[in-house]
Amino acid sequence: MAPGPVEQNEEQQVAAGPQKMANGVILGPDGKPCRTCNSVSSLLSMTKSMSTSKPATATATTSSKPAAAAAATAPTPTYPSDCPPDVEALGRSSWTLLHSITGAYPERPSPTLQSETKTFLHTFAKLYPCWHCGGDFQAWMREAGNAPRVSSRDEFGRWMCEAHNAVNVKLGKSVFDCNRWEERWRTGWRDGRCDF
């Protein structure tokens, strides 16, 4: 059996890269669709296309245009909240945790805490359930200027914002103004909407 993502070294993970099916669904190291590397909508679309691609045994003569239109506009089924997370839920939860850690980080952390924080970030990326996402994060941290900066709360918060923005750019999402990281993740917005 091939080693899983945690058992591979960082270079093997990044070099291997994600294997994708023709429809873009990412496969895990076991060759099966990776639940934590894909969105629920991608996985549902894949299973739907697999079931509709089977040869029909009879010609459907009872379909109508209104029925077809209703099927086309049917809402996407919701995924139960007590099921394992998809890549989107995992990402949102992970970024919330990581940014919240930066908000609670000391203004002047001890050298020991700084070292432990760097170790945590590298271990977090290595153990991340979406193996190719974790590999991308490991590779990003190895790039010049991207090593974790943890000598103060502000430095760590800005670094985490930069890391998140790098992912947002890769995904085609808008970037966040890192000058406002503390408002978003520690103190709350100045307009008072987070006050209680």
C-alpha positions, 0 to 999 in steps of 0.5 A: 500500500502506498504511504498516506499523506502524513507518512510521505515527506513534504517534498513527495506530497507537493511533487505528487500534486492532486490527481483529478478526474476529467470532471475536476474531482480531486482523488485522494492517495487511495485513488478514490474521490477525496471528501475533504479535498472537494466540495459537496456540490462537486461530489454530488455532481460527479455521482449525478453524472455517473448515474445519468451516464448509464445507458437507458433501457427504455426511451422516456416518452412521458417527460414534459417541458415543465417537468424538465424545467422544474428539475433544472431549477431544483435547489441543490440538496443540502449536506447534513451538518453532522457529516464529515466536512467537505473542502469548503467547510473544512477551509472555513473552519480552519481559517476561523481557528487559525485567525482566532489563534492569532487574535489570542496570541500574546503581544510579546510571546516568549521564545518558547511559544514562538518556537511552539507556534512555528512547529504547530503551523508546520504540523497543522499543514502536514496533518491537514485532512485535504492533503493537497491543500496542506501540501500547498500550505507547506510549499507556500511557507517554504517560499522566500518571505513566507516562513511563519512570523510569530514574534508578536501578535500583530506580526502573526496576525498579518502573516496569517492574513497574507497566508489566507490571501495567497489561498484566496488569490489561488481560488479566484476570491477577493483579498482581505485588507490585512490592515484590518485583521485585528478588527475582523479577528480580535476586537470586532468591527469599529461600527459596533456590529460585533459588540454585545 
